[in-house]
Amino acid sequence: MLILLVVLLVIWLIAAVVGFAFKGLLWLAIIGIILFIATVVIAFIRRAASRRS
């Protein structure tokens, strides 16, 4: 599960960098940042839930 999380985070970061690199793809950068933040939040929620069990 951790490997999947890291892969997703890397993909979102690459999408954000590509989006900022090309002016016409600013929307890609915004989506990449939103997905990166969402992935981190979901990971922390699942990690906290698994510690409680």
C-alpha positions in Angstrom: 0.0 0.0 0.0 2.8 2.4 0.8 4.4 1.8 -2.6 1.1 2.7 -4.3 0.9 5.9 -2.3 4.4 6.9 -3.2 3.8 6.2 -6.9 0.6 8.2 -6.9 2.4 11.1 -5.1 5.2 11.1 -7.7 2.7 11.0 -10.6 0.8 14.0 -9.1 4.0 15.9 -8.7 5.1 15.2 -12.2 1.7 16.4 -13.5 2.0 19.6 -11.5 5.5 20.3 -12.8 4.5 19.7 -16.4 1.5 21.9 -15.9 3.6 24.8 -14.6 6.2 24.3 -17.3 3.8 24.8 -20.2 1.5 27.8 -19.9 -1.3 26.1 -21.8 -1.4 23.3 -19.2 -1.9 25.3 -16.1 -5.1 23.3 -15.5 -2.9 20.2 -15.3 -0.8 21.8 -12.5 -3.9 22.7 -10.5 -5.3 19.2 -10.9 -1.9 17.7 -9.9 -1.7 19.8 -6.8 -5.3 19.0 -5.7 -4.8 15.2 -6.3 -1.4 15.4 -4.4 -3.1 17.0 -1.4 -6.0 14.6 -1.5 -3.7 11.6 -1.6 -1.7 12.8 1.4 -4.9 13.5 3.4 -6.4 10.1 2.6 -3.1 8.4 3.5 -3.0 10.1 6.9 -6.7 9.3 7.6 -6.1 5.6 6.8 -2.9 5.5 8.8 -4.6 7.0 11.9 -7.6 4.6 11.5 -5.3 1.6 11.3 -3.4 2.6 14.5 -6.7 2.8 16.5 -7.7 -0.7 15.6 
